[in-house]
Amino acid sequence: MNQKKVLCSSCDIYCQVGAERRDDGLVQIKALDPRPDRANICMKGVHAPEGFDHPNRIRYPLKRAGARGANKWQRVSWDVALDDIAGRLGTLIAAHGPEAFAVSESPWNIQTGSGMSRRFMNLIGSPNWLSGVALCAGNTAAINRMVYGWYPYPDYTKTNCVVLFGHNPWKHSWTPVYNSIRQAQKRGAKLIVLDPRRSENAELADIWLPLRVGTDAAMCLGWLHVIINENLYDHDFVARWTVGFDALCRRIRDYPLDRVAAITGVNPQQITAAARLYATTSPAVIPWSPITDQQRNSTSAIRLQGILRALTGNLDVPGGEVLHGFHPTIVNDSELELHDQLPSAQKMKQLGSDIHPAFTYRGTASLNEPTKRVWGHEYANIVAGSYMANPSAVFQAMADSIPYPVKAFFSLGNNTVMSFANMQLIYRGLMNQDLVVALEHVMTPTAQLADYVLPGDSWLERPALSDGFGWTAIMRTSQQVMSPQGECRNVYDLWKGLADRMGIGAQFPWTNLNQLLDYRVAAMGKTFDEFARDSPTHMEKLRFKKYEETGFATPTGKVELYSTVLESLGFDPLPYHREEPAVSADLPLLVFTGIREPEFFQTGQRHIASLRARNPEPRAFLNPDDAGENGIETGDWIEVRTEQGKCIAQAMVRHEMPKGLVRVPHGWWKPETTQGSRYLSGAWTYADAQICPDGPDYLDREQGIPHLRGIACAIRKLEQDD
């Protein structure tokens, strides 16, 4: 057997694993390091080949043959599909303008980065690219840029303290992070966990703060109250490298510990102990958390975590949080995207940028010059999280032509209808399109509503190059293990094929993905295949405190505790806590949604039998008291209802869940059940996206992303007739 080193794309972590193709053609996925606390592999990666070989995998282009959502298809060739798609897209652009074309993409599923999608869109003139990263890491990166000009990456190898805001990495979910934290703890590092439930990491923590769901920003303000008032901050760094400290101190006075305790439900003594431990146990890290990405106070909570890093001297130091910048030699995705080619007038049409500009072209414009000054490039699209359209605004334009019509929509490895809040609006938007194209492995609910379903290749069937989605300067390679099945193709082939047909082929000079990868690594003096063989991982020697030479990539050149960027956009330049939506007699509980389950990533992998056997049904977790009050026992089917809609799941009664909170998993549908718009393979029954509202009271003001961490709800036991 011949082992190749590949990047597993079963989730967004991209563990580098070994892929061995046996004599019978089957592929085995193995950890490159077998040691228990260093084996970066999970069940999703191990069983991925089962999904790629699934009999229902889409292996040939399909064209809709009946009404949209009628589940009638005919097989066509790639040439026929691309000819028709290009012709129809050109007609729509001529009629409505290029802004009438939108794309929703999950970069980790595509694994060539978002560079080519953005390149195509920027060249034809559309600013309306969106992604699940608007709710997951990408928006975190965009807000971090406002604070200190990059998104820092934690150095677990030397840290003495790890703080997890609701994040719960474990062996089969965020595996490398789980392993890194356990290794750090073995060295003696402290662990602080903030989580309403007694999670696996809370059990292992030195301090666990069981804060109320959705109150992360208030907790951070409480920590800052302790750190500032007890002089636990880095006075020299604050004096030399920050702006707005006095204004921040005045804002902190509005959040004394008794107020923070009342908001968060955690007593002042616990808050004080945790803040002291973090501030005095340096170097320390606050790793990314999906929890703060998805709250109505997301912008403030993310900014506050950045402020905590800066004030305690943990920014760009060994064992702290490192500002990587671009790899100095290899061409980065941001450069490939050609953002400078999109006219300013088109950038201003980006949907949502007028009301919620934080991660749009308008919101990041004042960072362009500082980014070039410090990092050498005007545009830094870290985790694809800058220069995005606002998802809810795009779906409204698709459904209701407000403020203008969007009539052509591509969903690339994204399953869009289930991947954002307000599934009802997304469905209406898709049904109102003149052209919908999906690139997928299986017939997802979104693909069921498409005009064309194109067969995407897998991460075993293509080479790839990753820099953590632009987050780090650590380049990792993935070798191709086998040829694509059937007529499956890479997303580059899609954009190249359309570009050639729409008059911009010269801007896609690479015949295929391999040539593009050769171009990216050419300055290393090797072809990509040679580079991948010799350097599965490549990084120049890290330098720290680079800001002492260049300043920070912000308008002031310093860490902006008081944000000049947000002030210029008409928002509060200081972080704040906005009270969460209240429960009522009709909706007496809170539901916490958006969390992936370890067997699955987002809405994927439900078709893989080995994984479904471990977790066959959607499960809702609730406290024993709430269960008893509603006559519910473990195993009962229950309905969870919000003002937006309802879904069903099997009840799991757990003591680690706090009273008053129900946790519903993300992304449930059943590929084996009836397809078509009426059923969407169970999505209309199980999907959490249909209980998540995106009205003004549920959106973060600056970003416009939905509040998924504490929505008022009611539950009831379903009877057999239900």
Number of C-alpha atoms within 10 A of each C-alpha: 9 10 17 19 24 27 27 28 22 24 18 17 17 22 23 22 23 23 26 18 17 12 9 6 9 11 22 17 23 20 19 16 14 11 9 9 16 17 18 27 26 24 17 24 24 18 20 24 19 20 21 21 12 15 10 14 19 23 22 20 25 22 20 19 14 12 11 19 22 15 19 15 16 12 15 14 14 19 11 11 20 21 15 14 20 17 14 15 22 17 12 20 19 11 10 14 18 23 25 25 26 25 25 24 26 22 23 23 22 23 24 24 29 25 19 21 23 27 23 21 24 23 19 22 22 24 30 31 28 25 26 22 21 28 28 20 23 25 29 29 27 31 30 21 27 29 29 29 29 27 28 26 19 25 19 26 14 18 26 22 27 26 21 22 23 24 21 20 21 18 18 18 22 21 21 22 19 20 20 18 24 20 16 20 19 10 13 12 21 22 26 23 27 26 23 23 23 19 20 13 23 23 11 16 19 15 19 23 24 21 25 23 25 32 26 28 27 28 29 27 28 26 27 29 23 24 22 18 13 10 11 17 21 16 13 11 15 19 10 11 19 22 19 16 17 11 13 19 14 11 15 22 14 14 22 16 24 13 14 25 21 13 20 24 17 18 16 19 11 15 23 17 13 22 22 17 17 26 25 15 15 19 25 32 29 22 20 22 19 18 28 30 28 26 28 32 30 31 27 28 28 25 27 26 23 26 24 24 23 24 25 24 21 24 28 23 20 20 20 29 27 24 26 21 23 22 18 13 14 17 16 24 27 25 16 16 23 19 22 12 13 19 15 13 9 17 22 15 19 24 31 26 24 14 15 23 24 30 31 27 24 21 25 22 14 16 21 18 17 22 22 14 17 21 21 14 17 19 24 30 26 27 28 32 27 27 29 30 31 26 26 23 21 29 25 21 21 29 21 16 16 14 14 17 20 32 24 24 24 20 24 25 24 28 26 27 28 27 24 26 26 23 26 18 20 26 20 16 22 25 18 20 19 15 20 25 22 30 29 26 23 25 24 26 27 28 29 25 28 28 24 27 31 31 27 30 25 28 27 25 19 21 24 23 24 23 23 18 24 24 23 22 24 18 18 23 24 28 24 21 20 15 14 20 18 13 16 23 23 22 24 22 15 17 20 24 19 21 20 16 16 15 10 15 16 10 14 18 12 16 12 13 18 16 13 17 20 19 16 19 21 16 13 12 10 14 18 26 18 13 19 24 15 12 14 18 17 16 15 11 7 13 12 15 14 17 18 10 8 13 19 27 25 26 21 17 19 19 30 28 27 23 22 22 22 19 12 12 18 11 15 15 20 21 24 21 21 15 12 20 15 12 16 11 8 12 16 14 23 23 26 25 24 25 19 16 18 20 24 23 19 24 21 22 21 24 18 21 15 18 20 15 11 10 15 13 15 22 25 26 23 26 20 20 16 19 22 11 8 14 11 22 17 16 13 19 22 22 20 24 23 21 14 18 17 21 21 23 24 20 24 22 23 17 14 15 19 20 17 18 25 28 23 27 20 24 26 29 26 22 21 11 12 13 22 20 20 12 15 25 22 19 27 22 18 26 26 33 28 25 25 29 24 23 14 12 13 21 22 22 21 24 27 29 28 29 31 29 26 26 29 23 26 22 23 16 19 15 9 6 4 8
